[in-house]
Amino acid sequence: SEPIVQTHVNGVDLHYIRKGSGNDVLLFLHGIAGTSDVDFTPQFQSDLLTKKFDLIAIDRRGCGKSRPPKKEFPADFLRIDAADIGSAMDSLGVRKYSVAAWCYGGTVGLTLAAMRPEAVSKLVVWGSSAYFEQS
């Protein structure tokens, strides 16, 4: 089995997968019950994508190989998850990236883009929904 690769941000260790030789970074965000390994294995096995992009997928706090802690849903869980992802990208030295996200990952991606518009250059979301209130 492959070693678990993690970065420590905001008090947690987040597992990530990184592969590819392209100049443009493409970040994948998994669904609510998924993981980076389960949701995006075909993308990381694609020669077309790995030659064109630097691919990154991160297991959110409490998901997949980013456990412990267990997954919790406080009132600001979307902001926590988006902040974790943004901090993880910072720790990997990535300042600008495109995001491809589905299901709950799409909602995190939308939140991340709102929190860090200077970092998210493109955003593709599918199979997701969101309701936001102005605070």
Steps between C-alpha positions, in 0.01 A plus 500: 500500500611856430609723788253759627621846398372782719541869568430649844269804491261662747573236765427195279691273263343497154578216259562598142586343167718688254600388154576658166754707315294786359541866591131554582374367833164323512357433846233230543255513793315178583136442591344469844547125535803475273874535523770620265601140429146377432361798312797593279711188428415509124613861470834425669552202268436705185816570300319784325427679829830424675699635204294820477442575870648482847211306661422528871218343702462554874296297749309748713524506879343180638476333158696216342862500616462840672382334822505560790309716574156361430286706265291760682256759373508818710310805371803621301612160364510621137736783589714264707527251212572775244760661731668161548520445123635850438759457777600161361558653157709773663706236682563327166625828355209538258364853471271473193293201391187378329248295698292204380255395769186295534226439756594651838847572359325737257357696790845514660641612165245782474584609855874480428458715186303759700761504777803499267406651163866582435594130525216326313541577130228265372227302669307202364227360725262214426237307695504762774268745665543784741309754699692795638391781724679831515667541835 
